[in-house]
Amino acid sequence: MPTRNGQRLNAHELSVLDWKYPDEGALPEGPVRDGYFARKKAITLYLQGAIESEVKKQTGLGLSQTRRLIKERCLQVHMDGEVWGWRALVPWERINSYQRKHKIDIDKFGQGAVGVFNTVLNQHPELRENFTKRILAVGSRNRLSVYPRNKQSHWKWFLGELRARGYEAENKWPFNTKNMGYVSVCRFVKSVLAENPESAAFVVGGPDNKKKMLSGDGTNRPVNFMFQRVEMDAHKIDGRFSVMIPQPTGGYVQKIVHRLWVVVILEVMSRAVLGYHLSMRKEVSKVDVLRALKMALTKYKRMPITFGENAYYPKANLPSAASEKFIGACWDETSVDGSLAETCKHVRQVLKEVVGSDLLEPENSFAMRRSKDDRPFIETFFRTLGQRGFQRLPNTTGAKPTDKGGRDPDEIALTSQFQLEYASELLAVLIANYNATPHSSLGGRSPLDYLEFRMLYPERSLRYADSNSVSDMVSFRKLCLVHGGYAQGRRPFVYFAHGRYTSDILGQRHDLVGKKIWVINHIEDDVRIVRASTEGGQPLGVLQVSSPWNRLPHSLEVRNSVASCINSGKLKVVSGQDAIEAFIDYSERQKGKKLPVHPAYLEARRILIAIAEEREGRSMIEIANERQTHETTLANTDRVQEIPATRSTNSHESSRSLPAPRKAANN
């Protein structure tokens, strides 16, 4: 049967083979199901060249009605970008939005306004275009703008546009209704966002939400071997903690530490945490990242805990402490979120030279299409760490501001004296216990058990890092000019990190004066002693710093911070006084809440505590508990000794009458 212009539509031109089908089994019995199959058969017969009588006999539809079904329903574009196809044949399935054909006549009850919103937009195409642009506008990144706009803002803008066109003066819709078209505007905003999902993601959630729309499900980034890939990230601990600062006049002053970061390295296949580092800086630095890497490559020693004897699970540990074969085990890829500390040149170089690992960031490899938080394993670990640990404490700040529930974490940290050292111990316990907790995606095994299980049938042998390279991982080296010499009558020396260094060996090398030598800070927590070598690599032994940096051990960061205070005039160091000692004294003398605890002070404090505990063989908290217990015992003993004496005197006085007053002798 030819069409009006003498041509019949054919299946090839219409690409009928690509049409999508509805779920025919889900169609309800009755008119809907019967109507769908009748329409489908009519189109099939039409495309096969059947005559009208035959089509009408089998389906009840004529050829003109069949052609209308094809043109007005099947060939319309669906929201998914394809034609409706067979899906459009389901009876009463709405293909296009309602188009009002009658004159707008709203009664006194507000009835009769169906489709009026779309009619108004059709009458003003420029209004529809501007309204759509406004809904999809995301604001400027470089200029101040309103972002994001809510539905009420769109509604007010729409009313203003209609007022400018005289709708209110003429009492037209929506000004003659109760809600003034608010529901219709909200429905239109929703439909525009649904038709533009990529722009809608930007409008609703910002640039990160848009990136998430482009991320995949991870099927193109498989991990096939143990130690093939690790994920590394830094996470701010959701809690407030305090430090106890001793005062010159006795007692302590508490100060709140507002930021604590933990850098974690997690092996992807086993979910095991290989290493971590607790940072007390305002922001994570490359040194924090390198310390986490160093822990992952060296043998871990489980931290002694003072707040409980049963805090650790029986097998709680890090892999390097659980088995000798995991000490120094290297991996191939390190996935990060692209933050500056993790991707800086020095960290990238260490990963390549010491670990033999490539750095995967959002700018390369499969990570190009990822969002910032599209690293499911490390993000899940941090969520677990919060839910199982710090978010259960009353001093937590929660994952979002509403989680505080009216509590004051600062006040709780102060009243409970939740000190930084306890937070460090708690973090060590949580991570070690996580490695020993059964995991559903590991077949009910814990990460440590799964590591052992996979190593029974290794797909390949493990690579190991050189121990000397690992020990120097956090070291800092610099070419320094040799000063002095016999011409000046001074032994050769170098300036390094605001200090003057020399040694007996360097003191004899007058031939190096005027040349540069390598100076290496190889002990990260004690920069008083450094290694030296010639520019060609010949060792020059160990150099020692001179006053005022030669008394207390300190790190390079602490010295730089102290030197900065000295240069700015905030700190005065008299001749012969130790700079670190002076800085700590300066920090401990601050009162009130105006001055926050300086990160350099916390770092110096951590180093001094670690060295003191190493010398004592016990933790400082244990020693403090013993002293407190001893002082309490002495106080109770004194009180016990005083109380009976007082009672005895009182009882004696109460049982005996006062002696009669004697008269003084007259002679």
GUKOLNU-884222 format. One line per field, with one value per residue (C-alpha): z, x, y; residue in three letters. Coordinates in steps of 0.05 Angstrom, whole numbers, m for minus. Example, Ala and Ser with C-alpha at 12.3 -4.5 7.8 and 13.67 -1.06 7.14 Angstrom:
! residues 2
w = (156,143) .
u = (246,273) .
v = (m90,m21) .
code = (ALA,SER) .
END
This chain:
! residues 667
w = (0,m21,22,1,m37,m68,m23,32,92,96,154,130,127,195,226,256,277,327,359,432,460,523,574,541,598,647,607,644,615,580,536,547,527,470,444,444,405,356,341,336,286,246,237,221,167,140,135,100,47,68,38,81,84,108,162,184,185,231,276,269,248,182,144,157,232,227,192,246,299,265,253,315,367,345,313,371,410,480,539,531,463,420,385,423,375,398,467,440,422,494,499,541,546,545,489,488,541,544,494,510,450,482,507,578,623,697,742,812,842,804,756,682,683,655,607,615,636,572,532,562,545,474,466,488,459,484,555,550,524,578,633,610,609,678,706,675,694,740,757,740,769,766,784,842,823,855,860,865,852,885,858,895,863,794,810,831,768,726,759,746,673,667,704,653,599,633,659,729,705,661,717,674,697,743,781,784,820,893,885,828,786,837,826,750,756,802,754,695,733,749,677,650,698,681,606,617,668,658,670,725,762,759,783,840,864,833,791,833,821,747,748,786,728,682,727,711,755,760,710,669,725,751,800,788,835,907,917,847,870,934,948,989,1019,1078,1123,1176,1240,1263,1334,1381,1426,1475,1497,1569,1573,1637,1670,1704,1767,1769,1740,1667,1617,1565,1493,1437,1375,1320,1263,1262,1195,1183,1118,1102,1050,1035,991,943,935,1009,1038,1087,1114,1101,1136,1163,1195,1243,1224,1269,1215,1189,1121,1101,1075,1033,1096,1125,1061,1062,1134,1117,1059,1104,1155,1100,1079,1148,1204,1247,1322,1355,1398,1472,1498,1565,1565,1564,1564,1515,1464,1411,1377,1381,1311,1305,1270,1206,1152,1164,1237,1222,1176,1156,1082,1081,1107,1051,1000,941,898,825,827,877,867,897,890,861,923,923,977,946,875,887,850,910,929,856,853,917,893,828,855,922,913,837,834,784,811,787,793,760,704,677,663,678,730,676,679,754,806,866,912,862,901,934,980,1016,1021,1051,1100,1124,1131,1172,1214,1232,1246,1288,1324,1330,1311,1369,1420,1450,1428,1354,1305,1262,1188,1180,1225,1244,1273,1334,1358,1403,1436,1444,1424,1448,1517,1521,1501,1555,1611,1595,1583,1518,1502,1437,1460,1474,1404,1375,1414,1395,1321,1325,1356,1306,1246,1274,1292,1222,1192,1236,1225,1177,1112,1072,1005,1025,1036,1111,1120,1152,1109,1144,1135,1062,1051,1080,1040,974,989,992,917,893,821,822,871,913,901,961,972,990,1066,1059,1010,1056,1116,1076,1048,1094,1091,1062,1023,999,965,1014,1004,1048,1086,1128,1111,1129,1093,1145,1202,1212,1206,1145,1159,1123,1136,1133,1155,1195,1231,1225,1218,1220,1242,1252,1182,1148,1192,1159,1088,1070,998,998,1018,964,937,950,988,999,1069,1085,1143,1150,1220,1211,1285,1300,1253,1302,1266,1190,1139,1088,1023,967,904,872,927,971,1044,1093,1155,1204,1217,1282,1291,1336,1386,1393,1359,1393,1457,1446,1388,1337,1265,1205,1206,1279,1265,1205,1247,1304,1257,1226,1294,1309,1243,1251,1321,1356,1392,1427,1436,1480,1474,1501,1504,1467,1412,1419,1493,1484,1434,1478,1536,1492,1471,1541,1568,1523,1559,1537,1472,1425,1406,1379,1393,1342,1299,1308,1383,1375,1330,1380,1436,1398,1385,1457,1483,1435,1457,1531,1525,1489,1545,1600,1566,1585,1559,1590,1607,1649,1686,1696,1723,1771,1796,1804,1840,1885,1901,1916,1962,1999,2006,2032,2081,2108,2114,2150,2198,2212,2221,2279,2315,2310,2331,2389,2413,2406,2441,2495,2505,2504,2556,2603,2636,2633,2692,2743,2735,2782,2816,2806,2866,2899,2918) .
u = (0,33,34,4,67,70,125,120,166,213,248,318,307,274,329,275,326,355,289,284,229,189,188,130,123,109,50,m15,m67,m125,m129,m57,m26,m75,m67,9,12,m41,0,63,33,3,71,104,53,60,135,126,82,14,m47,m95,m151,m103,m74,m143,m168,m112,m103,m163,m118,m116,m53,m60,m65,m5,36,16,40,108,116,84,105,159,205,202,266,268,303,359,377,348,281,223,216,172,168,122,68,47,m23,m28,47,60,109,104,84,13,m3,m63,m109,m165,m168,m145,m205,m192,m253,m261,m236,m171,m191,m177,m103,m78,m21,m23,50,74,26,56,126,104,77,144,201,254,227,233,304,325,292,327,394,382,366,429,474,531,561,629,693,728,673,626,557,496,507,469,398,339,269,241,292,272,198,209,249,194,141,184,189,114,102,147,101,39,10,m2,m35,m82,m95,m72,m44,m8,m28,m101,m85,m70,1,19,48,99,84,89,155,183,161,193,259,260,246,301,352,330,339,410,441,513,496,449,504,546,488,469,536,590,651,664,594,604,668,633,583,641,672,663,650,722,718,775,825,833,886,911,971,989,1028,1009,975,967,922,950,912,910,849,833,814,744,760,789,847,890,962,984,1036,1077,1081,1142,1101,1076,1016,994,956,914,912,868,899,849,879,907,920,933,968,951,979,931,945,886,879,884,857,915,944,1019,1038,1012,1036,1000,1014,1004,1014,962,967,1001,1071,1117,1154,1090,1080,1152,1146,1084,1123,1181,1136,1106,1176,1207,1191,1134,1137,1069,1058,1050,981,968,892,876,907,858,855,892,859,901,930,926,987,1016,1040,1114,1106,1063,1113,1186,1169,1130,1187,1207,1159,1150,1090,1081,1031,1012,943,932,880,927,941,1005,1042,1031,1049,1109,1173,1210,1156,1150,1226,1228,1171,1207,1277,1265,1197,1197,1126,1090,1048,975,940,878,921,948,930,860,854,841,766,762,736,778,746,742,788,738,784,820,756,720,777,773,697,708,762,714,654,692,736,738,665,642,677,642,698,686,669,632,633,591,572,504,537,559,487,497,560,622,682,732,701,697,770,790,747,766,839,838,910,946,985,920,896,961,953,880,898,951,901,846,891,923,854,828,882,858,783,747,726,665,699,758,718,711,786,821,870,930,901,886,958,983,933,952,1026,1016,1003,1041,1029,1097,1154,1155,1205,1241,1269,1342,1346,1398,1354,1294,1333,1352,1282,1264,1334,1348,1411,1441,1505,1540,1601,1661,1684,1745,1814,1885,1881,1830,1861,1797,1783,1739,1664,1597,1531,1470,1399,1417,1473,1549,1577,1646,1685,1756,1758,1730,1774,1835,1809,1834,1834,1758,1754,1716,1685,1617,1604,1540,1509,1455,1405,1400,1368,1300,1289,1359,1391,1448,1488,1492,1531,1577,1610,1647,1612,1639,1610,1672,1650,1672,1642,1595,1591,1566,1530,1554,1516,1459,1432,1476,1439,1370,1352,1305,1282,1295,1224,1231,1296,1268,1208,1252,1299,1240,1217,1288,1294,1225,1244,1191,1244,1307,1364,1419,1490,1499,1424,1397,1349,1302,1298,1284,1229,1195,1199,1168,1112,1096,1093,1034,968,897,865,895,956,945,994,1050,1060,1135,1125,1084,1137,1192,1151,1139,1213,1233,1180,1204,1276,1257,1216,1273,1321,1272,1246,1175,1123,1117,1045,1065,1116,1064,1014,1065,1083,1010,996,1057,1037,965,990,1034,978,931,983,994,919,912,967,937,865,876,919,866,812,854,865,792,769,819,798,725,734,776,753,798,844,825,860,915,929,997,1042,1051,1120) .
v = (0,65,127,193,212,144,115,63,66,7,m27,m11,64,64,21,m23,m75,m24,m7,m23,m68,m59,m115,m151,m200,m143,m116,m126,m173,m137,m76,m55,m121,m133,m63,m67,m132,m108,m45,m85,m134,m78,m45,m111,m127,m56,m63,m131,m98,m124,m91,m50,m102,m155,m109,m88,m159,m184,m123,m77,m19,16,35,109,95,50,103,152,104,101,175,204,153,103,155,205,214,183,215,164,194,138,133,104,45,m12,19,73,22,10,41,104,110,186,203,279,329,353,408,451,462,502,573,584,592,585,583,612,546,549,493,493,508,441,453,528,532,499,542,606,582,565,635,663,620,669,661,585,591,640,599,535,571,598,529,498,557,535,602,629,601,668,717,724,696,664,590,545,572,538,528,586,632,606,616,688,701,671,715,776,759,751,817,851,823,850,784,811,875,835,784,726,660,649,712,690,625,608,581,628,572,548,474,481,517,463,409,446,455,381,361,407,377,307,320,348,300,323,396,377,340,404,447,402,376,418,397,335,309,318,278,222,218,201,149,76,16,m6,m64,m34,m29,m100,m121,m192,m200,m188,m123,m100,m37,3,62,119,178,225,232,283,249,267,288,339,323,361,366,377,432,436,504,535,547,475,440,436,476,440,462,435,404,420,379,309,274,201,179,107,58,1,m60,m67,m143,m161,m94,m97,m32,m35,29,95,159,206,278,338,390,437,403,338,347,304,284,254,215,190,168,127,95,81,46,3,m20,m32,m80,m54,m57,m59,2,m13,9,40,45,m29,m98,m129,m73,m112,m172,m235,m228,m152,m125,m97,m146,m131,m152,m212,m245,m235,m244,m179,m135,m89,m120,m72,m58,m36,20,73,104,173,227,279,321,361,323,255,276,322,308,281,230,209,198,158,114,101,89,55,20,12,38,81,138,134,200,231,258,193,121,95,150,202,190,183,230,250,200,144,98,52,13,69,109,50,40,112,106,42,75,131,87,36,86,161,175,132,178,238,285,269,323,272,263,326,384,356,294,333,334,395,367,409,365,417,419,343,337,386,358,286,304,263,274,266,206,168,185,157,93,87,96,42,m7,9,m2,m66,m93,m76,m121,m178,m169,m217,m184,m205,m192,m236,m298,m285,m280,m221,m181,m213,m283,m269,m246,m311,m351,m319,m327,m403,m401,m340,m318,m286,m274,m211,m155,m125,m55,m43,m32,23,61,52,79,141,151,209,237,305,320,385,409,456,500,486,549,565,537,555,622,645,606,565,491,475,474,478,513,468,481,544,507,502,432,403,341,318,289,351,394,364,371,440,418,420,493,531,466,436,371,331,338,286,289,213,211,243,259,283,333,347,294,289,249,281,260,294,315,252,208,195,190,244,213,245,320,350,415,471,514,531,469,416,399,370,325,355,346,389,416,437,472,509,532,555,591,625,649,675,711,744,768,726,686,709,660,685,661,591,576,517,539,480,489,562,547,497,545,599,552,530,601,620,627,638,615,665,626,556,501,507,445,451,446,383,354,370,342,277,268,282,234,180,188,191,128,93,110,92,30,49,97,166,152,91,133,188,137,109,178,196,131,142,214,192,137,185,234,181,156,225,235,168,186,254,232,182,232,284,236,211,282,299,236,246,318,299,244,286,349,408,415,465,530,539,603,631,629,694,680) .
code = (MET,PRO,THR,ARG,ASN,GLY,GLN,ARG,LEU,ASN,ALA,HIS,GLU,LEU,SER,VAL,LEU,ASP,TRP,LYS,TYR,PRO,ASP,GLU,GLY,ALA,LEU,PRO,GLU,GLY,PRO,VAL,ARG,ASP,GLY,TYR,PHE,ALA,ARG,LYS,LYS,ALA,ILE,THR,LEU,TYR,LEU,GLN,GLY,ALA,ILE,GLU,SER,GLU,VAL,LYS,LYS,GLN,THR,GLY,LEU,GLY,LEU,SER,GLN,THR,ARG,ARG,LEU,ILE,LYS,GLU,ARG,CYS,LEU,GLN,VAL,HIS,MET,ASP,GLY,GLU,VAL,TRP,GLY,TRP,ARG,ALA,LEU,VAL,PRO,TRP,GLU,ARG,ILE,ASN,SER,TYR,GLN,ARG,LYS,HIS,LYS,ILE,ASP,ILE,ASP,LYS,PHE,GLY,GLN,GLY,ALA,VAL,GLY,VAL,PHE,ASN,THR,VAL,LEU,ASN,GLN,HIS,PRO,GLU,LEU,ARG,GLU,ASN,PHE,THR,LYS,ARG,ILE,LEU,ALA,VAL,GLY,SER,ARG,ASN,ARG,LEU,SER,VAL,TYR,PRO,ARG,ASN,LYS,GLN,SER,HIS,TRP,LYS,TRP,PHE,LEU,GLY,GLU,LEU,ARG,ALA,ARG,GLY,TYR,GLU,ALA,GLU,ASN,LYS,TRP,PRO,PHE,ASN,THR,LYS,ASN,MET,GLY,TYR,VAL,SER,VAL,CYS,ARG,PHE,VAL,LYS,SER,VAL,LEU,ALA,GLU,ASN,PRO,GLU,SER,ALA,ALA,PHE,VAL,VAL,GLY,GLY,PRO,ASP,ASN,LYS,LYS,LYS,MET,LEU,SER,GLY,ASP,GLY,THR,ASN,ARG,PRO,VAL,ASN,PHE,MET,PHE,GLN,ARG,VAL,GLU,MET,ASP,ALA,HIS,LYS,ILE,ASP,GLY,ARG,PHE,SER,VAL,MET,ILE,PRO,GLN,PRO,THR,GLY,GLY,TYR,VAL,GLN,LYS,ILE,VAL,HIS,ARG,LEU,TRP,VAL,VAL,VAL,ILE,LEU,GLU,VAL,MET,SER,ARG,ALA,VAL,LEU,GLY,TYR,HIS,LEU,SER,MET,ARG,LYS,GLU,VAL,SER,LYS,VAL,ASP,VAL,LEU,ARG,ALA,LEU,LYS,MET,ALA,LEU,THR,LYS,TYR,LYS,ARG,MET,PRO,ILE,THR,PHE,GLY,GLU,ASN,ALA,TYR,TYR,PRO,LYS,ALA,ASN,LEU,PRO,SER,ALA,ALA,SER,GLU,LYS,PHE,ILE,GLY,ALA,CYS,TRP,ASP,GLU,THR,SER,VAL,ASP,GLY,SER,LEU,ALA,GLU,THR,CYS,LYS,HIS,VAL,ARG,GLN,VAL,LEU,LYS,GLU,VAL,VAL,GLY,SER,ASP,LEU,LEU,GLU,PRO,GLU,ASN,SER,PHE,ALA,MET,ARG,ARG,SER,LYS,ASP,ASP,ARG,PRO,PHE,ILE,GLU,THR,PHE,PHE,ARG,THR,LEU,GLY,GLN,ARG,GLY,PHE,GLN,ARG,LEU,PRO,ASN,THR,THR,GLY,ALA,LYS,PRO,THR,ASP,LYS,GLY,GLY,ARG,ASP,PRO,ASP,GLU,ILE,ALA,LEU,THR,SER,GLN,PHE,GLN,LEU,GLU,TYR,ALA,SER,GLU,LEU,LEU,ALA,VAL,LEU,ILE,ALA,ASN,TYR,ASN,ALA,THR,PRO,HIS,SER,SER,LEU,GLY,GLY,ARG,SER,PRO,LEU,ASP,TYR,LEU,GLU,PHE,ARG,MET,LEU,TYR,PRO,GLU,ARG,SER,LEU,ARG,TYR,ALA,ASP,SER,ASN,SER,VAL,SER,ASP,MET,VAL,SER,PHE,ARG,LYS,LEU,CYS,LEU,VAL,HIS,GLY,GLY,TYR,ALA,GLN,GLY,ARG,ARG,PRO,PHE,VAL,TYR,PHE,ALA,HIS,GLY,ARG,TYR,THR,SER,ASP,ILE,LEU,GLY,GLN,ARG,HIS,ASP,LEU,VAL,GLY,LYS,LYS,ILE,TRP,VAL,ILE,ASN,HIS,ILE,GLU,ASP,ASP,VAL,ARG,ILE,VAL,ARG,ALA,SER,THR,GLU,GLY,GLY,GLN,PRO,LEU,GLY,VAL,LEU,GLN,VAL,SER,SER,PRO,TRP,ASN,ARG,LEU,PRO,HIS,SER,LEU,GLU,VAL,ARG,ASN,SER,VAL,ALA,SER,CYS,ILE,ASN,SER,GLY,LYS,LEU,LYS,VAL,VAL,SER,GLY,GLN,ASP,ALA,ILE,GLU,ALA,PHE,ILE,ASP,TYR,SER,GLU,ARG,GLN,LYS,GLY,LYS,LYS,LEU,PRO,VAL,HIS,PRO,ALA,TYR,LEU,GLU,ALA,ARG,ARG,ILE,LEU,ILE,ALA,ILE,ALA,GLU,GLU,ARG,GLU,GLY,ARG,SER,MET,ILE,GLU,ILE,ALA,ASN,GLU,ARG,GLN,THR,HIS,GLU,THR,THR,LEU,ALA,ASN,THR,ASP,ARG,VAL,GLN,GLU,ILE,PRO,ALA,THR,ARG,SER,THR,ASN,SER,HIS,GLU,SER,SER,ARG,SER,LEU,PRO,ALA,PRO,ARG,LYS,ALA,ALA,ASN,ASN) .
END
